[in-house]
Amino acid sequence: MAGATVALSTYLAGRGQGTLSAFVSNLPLLTGLTFLLIRAEGGSDAVREYARGLLIFTPPWLCYVAVVMLGTGRIGIFKSVGLGILVYIILSGILLGAKL
């Protein structure tokens, strides 16, 4: 499922359909499956905690995307993705530290 999603997203983006590609990439297929599997293994409370975690880590993810979007034209794709991941990890660490 993940491979097909990446392949379709890449194909669409390569054809100049970036918005549709982003839509496909963000379909909640994997999180939906994850919710079901977590429910089977850990129950409803575990699903709620996982969903809460997804919401908590949304701001760092948005910062990651912004760094890639703004950095690709300036510093190149590899550096911007690397920097974006670093920003995500740092911000997520701060959030995790605040939670503990």
N, C-alpha and C positions, 0 to 999 in steps of 0.2 A: 504494500500500500504506500509506504513512504517513498520507495523508489519510483513508482508510477507518478506520484505527486510531484517529485522533483523533476522527472523527465517532462511532464506536461507543463510545469511552470517554466522550465528552461526553454522549451519549444515556443511557448506563447511569448515569452520575453524576447526571444531571438527574432520573432516575427513583428516586433514593435508593439505588442499588446501587453505592456507592463502592468497596467491596472488589472486586467483579467488574470494575468500571471500571479499577481499578488493575492487576488481573491482565491485562486486555486490553492496557493501555498498556505493560506490562513483558514481554509476549511477545517472545522474542528473534528476531523476524522480520527486523528490519533488521540486527541484528548478525550473524545467520546469513547473510544475503545478503552482508553486508560481508566476512565471513570467506571466503566462496566467491570473491568478486571479488578480494580481496587475494591469495588462494592462486593464482588464475589469473595475476595480474600480478607478484607478488613471491615466491611460493613459501611453503613451510611456516614458514621462519624469520620471515618478515614477519607471518604469522598469529599466531605465538607472541608476537612483540613487541607486536602490536596487542592481543591478549588480556591480556598483562601490563599494558599501559596502561589497559585497562578496569578491571582490579583495583586499580591504583594510584589511579585517580580515583574509586573507589567511596566512600571515606570523605568526600571533599568533596561528593559528590552526596547522601549521606545527611544531611550537615549542611544542604545546600540545602533538602531536603525537610522537615527538622525546623524550619528557620526559617520556611518557608511555613506549615507546620502550626500552629506556635505563634503566629505573627505575624498570621495572617489575621484572627482575632477581635479582636486588639488594635490593629493599625495599618492593617488593610484589605488586600485582596488585592494591589493594585498595589504598595504599599510593601513588603509581605512578599515578593513575588516578586522585586522589584528588590533588596531586601536579601539574599535568598537567593542570587541570581545573583552579587552582589558577594562574599558569603562563599565561594561556590564558586570564583570567580576567584582570590581571595586565597589560599585554601587550596591550590588547584591550582598557583598560582605558587610557593608555598613548596615544594610537592612537586617541581615541575620544577627549582627552584633547588637542592634537595638532590640531585637526580639528576645535575645537570650538574657 
